[in-house]
Structure formats: structure tokens, C-alpha cells
């Protein structure tokens, strides 16, 4: 049987593997961007800023225009609370959502169980369930300050293994840890990577970054790009340039 990774690579074009982060503060901007970019990219990420501003309406607007949604709220709470939030994300029809792996094995297992249950009972599409390992804005010193000793890559792999044990589909992680995650978790594991910047791009507040071509060459499944597209003078041209970089990495 083909793995999740093999299916992604065989069935999805590079365009479909590009996720645009809609880190904006009003729905009119969302509408403009999604209308422009829906034919150019595979998914739109709705994060804390947009969801706090507009809530589920933002998700529904994207879907009405024809886009798919990665709900990036990084749920992290007691198991019952996170599982219930995950059920509502599933009912919203999002293609992908995430939790924090550091929320515990029990929290992730409860999430998987409840999402599977609601999909069976209500005949809903099962979303891709991911767990965040170590944020790409963090470096070695940041981890040490919050009490995590050892290398960043070791912590990423530890949390990725926990995610796999819980039965989730994959992780959100820096492209720099892809090889380590693959070695530990195998090829059935989906890896989504933020911290992606075009060759001529600005790092902004990201620490562990990589270009689109290098990320694809490293073996990631989906990449997330925000400001280099959203803040570009020509978002469509910026998105196409990133897809071209991805294609060069996939050769």
C-alpha cells in the first residue's frame, strides 16, 4: 500500500503543496487574496490573528471562494477541551488543523479518537491532524530558557515520535529537522514546514528557515509561506515564483 507521503508526491502538484498564510486582520483583505490566489496554491492557513478577528466566518469565506483551509490554532489544553475543539474544526470542514505536541500523548490520543468518531457518525471528511513540534521562531537558547536541555533536533524528534504514537497524521516542523523526523517516524508521516523564505526573501522573526527548493529537496510534504506572498506587490507572481523554486527542488 502506498504511504501518505508517496500519495502526496504522486498526486499533488507543487502548486497544491503550497500553503499561503493569511496573517491579515480583516475579511476584505482575505477575500481579495483568496480570489487572486485560489488557482495558484493548494491551501490557505488561518491562524490566531485572523481567527480572533473573524472566527469561523474567515474559514467559510475561503471555502465559498473555492479554497481549502489549514486551521493553524495550535490547540493546547486539557485533553477533553482540545478534543472538542478538534471536533468543531472538523465540522467546519477544514482540510488540516494542528495541536501542540507538548500538550501530551493523552491530549493527542483524545483528539484522534474524537475526530475519528465524529467523522464516522456524521459522515464527514477526515482532516489531516498535525502536531507542532518546536516553533521555527525558536533556537537553542530559547529552548534552554524554558527548561528544555539538549539540541533542538532532539526535542523535535522526541515530540514527533509522541505524535506518531498518538495516531496523528504528522507534524509541523522546521525543514532542517526533516531527515531526523523521517529516520525516526518513517515515510508514512506527513511533514508541514513553515519558516520557508524565497531565495531573496527576508527571514523576519523566523530562526530555522530554508528556501522552497531546498525544503522540497529535503522531503517535506507541504510548505507554508506568508509575508513573501501576502505582502508582495504582485501576490500571484510571488506565488508562482515560489512554486517554480519548489519545482526546481523536486527534480
RODO-134420 format. One record per residue (C-alpha): x, y, z. Coordinates in steps of 0.05 Angstrom, whole numbers, padded with zeros to 5 digits, always signed. Layout:
REM RODO-134420
XYZ ...
***
This chain:
REM RODO-134420
+00000+00000+00000 +00026+00070-00017 +00045+00114+00041 +00014+00182+00056 +00079+00214+00033 +00081+00174-00032 +00008+00193-00047 +00023+00266-00034 +00082+00265-00081 +00048+00225-00136 -00019+00261-00136 -00005+00332-00115 +00029+00383-00158 +00078+00432-00127 +00023+00484-00130 -00022+00441-00087 +00034+00432-00036 +00040+00508-00025 +00001+00536+00034 -00007+00612+00040 -00011+00640+00110 -00067+00692+00113 -00039+00730+00173 -00082+00791+00159 -00132+00830+00201 -00196+00837+00161 -00241+00796+00116 -00239+00843+00056 -00164+00830+00051 -00177+00755+00057 -00228+00759+00001 -00180+00796-00045 -00122+00748-00032 -00163+00684-00038 -00195+00706-00103 -00126+00721-00131 -00090+00660-00104 -00141+00603-00102 -00120+00579-00172 -00046+00586-00154 -00039+00549-00087 -00064+00488-00051 -00088+00515+00016 -00096+00577+00059 -00073+00579+00131 -00120+00613+00181 -00081+00629+00244 -00094+00662+00310 -00096+00734+00285 -00148+00723+00231 -00189+00673+00271 -00191+00720+00332 -00212+00776+00285 -00265+00740+00244 -00274+00670+00273 -00306+00614+00232 -00331+00666+00182 -00260+00670+00155 -00258+00595+00143 -00326+00595+00109 -00307+00654+00065 -00245+00619+00039 -00286+00556+00026 -00341+00594-00010 -00289+00624-00058 -00261+00555-00071 -00201+00549-00025 -00181+00495+00025 -00163+00514+00097 -00107+00495+00144 -00133+00517+00212 -00070+00536+00250 -00094+00549+00321 -00044+00502+00355 -00094+00475+00406 -00060+00463+00473 -00104+00449+00534 -00131+00392+00575 -00149+00331+00531 -00225+00340+00533 -00221+00413+00514 -00174+00401+00455 -00214+00342+00430 -00278+00383+00430 -00243+00440+00393 -00217+00390+00342 -00287+00364+00331 -00312+00434+00315 -00253+00444+00267 -00274+00380+00233 -00346+00404+00228 -00320+00469+00197 -00294+00426+00140 -00221+00446+00145 -00172+00403+00107 -00118+00407+00161 -00111+00430+00234 -00059+00426+00288 -00047+00419+00362 +00016+00426+00405 +00052+00360+00413 +00076+00384+00481 +00004+00381+00505 +00015+00307+00519 +00004+00239+00489 -00064+00234+00523 -00086+00300+00493 -00068+00279+00423 -00099+00210+00431 -00164+00240+00454 -00164+00287+00394 -00153+00230+00345 -00207+00187+00377 -00260+00242+00377 -00245+00264+00306 -00250+00193+00281 -00315+00184+00319 -00348+00247+00292 -00326+00231+00220 -00358+00163+00224 -00422+00186+00258 -00433+00248+00215 -00401+00222+00151 -00351+00279+00147 -00285+00284+00112 -00228+00268+00159 -00179+00326+00164 -00104+00318+00167 -00085+00322+00240 -00017+00351+00256 +00022+00368+00319 +00071+00425+00326 +00140+00404+00349 +00186+00464+00361 +00166+00531+00332 +00211+00555+00276 +00219+00622+00313 +00257+00585+00369 +00330+00569+00373 +00375+00531+00422 +00379+00588+00473 +00303+00596+00472 +00292+00523+00490 +00344+00526+00545 +00309+00586+00577 +00244+00547+00583 +00278+00486+00613 +00290+00442+00552 +00361+00416+00552 +00394+00385+00491 +00392+00400+00417 +00332+00429+00380 +00332+00368+00334 +00329+00320+00393 +00267+00356+00421 +00234+00356+00352 +00244+00281+00343 +00220+00267+00414 +00155+00305+00401 +00148+00275+00331 +00152+00204+00360 +00099+00223+00412 +00055+00249+00356 +00062+00184+00317 +00047+00143+00378 -00017+00183+00388 -00041+00164+00318 -00038+00234+00287 -00020+00243+00214 +00043+00283+00220 +00078+00344+00247 +00093+00417+00235 +00168+00425+00239 +00227+00463+00210 +00254+00435+00145 +00321+00428+00179 +00294+00370+00220 +00261+00332+00163 +00316+00280+00156 +00315+00266+00231 +00239+00261+00232 +00238+00213+00172 +00290+00169+00205 +00251+00165+00269 +00179+00163+00243 +00183+00133+00174 +00155+00153+00107 +00081+00148+00126 +00088+00212+00166 +00067+00279+00137 +00112+00339+00148 +00088+00411+00140 +00141+00464+00144 +00135+00538+00160 +00198+00581+00162 +00202+00580+00086 +00233+00640+00052 +00247+00651-00023 +00319+00656-00043 +00317+00732-00040 +00269+00735+00020 +00275+00766+00089 +00279+00720+00150 +00233+00766+00191 +00224+00733+00260 +00240+00662+00237 +00303+00628+00260 +00307+00559+00227 +00290+00576+00155 +00301+00545+00086 +00285+00562+00014 +00226+00529-00021 +00270+00488-00067 +00315+00463-00011 +00253+00445+00031 +00224+00403-00024 +00291+00370-00037 +00295+00354+00037 +00229+00315+00031 +00175+00359+00061 +00103+00348+00041 +00074+00419+00046 +00107+00486+00056 +00076+00548+00088 +00093+00617+00062 +00062+00682+00088 +00092+00751+00081 +00133+00738+00018 +00067+00726-00018 +00015+00765+00022 +00057+00829+00025 +00084+00825-00046 +00065+00879-00096 +00041+00822-00141 +00019+00762-00097 +00004+00719-00158 +00074+00729-00187 +00105+00717-00118 +00066+00652-00110 +00086+00628-00180 +00159+00644-00165 +00156+00601-00102 +00123+00544-00140 +00179+00548-00191 +00230+00544-00136 +00194+00484-00107 +00194+00450-00175 +00269+00461-00181 +00279+00426-00114 +00235+00367-00136 +00276+00349-00197 
***
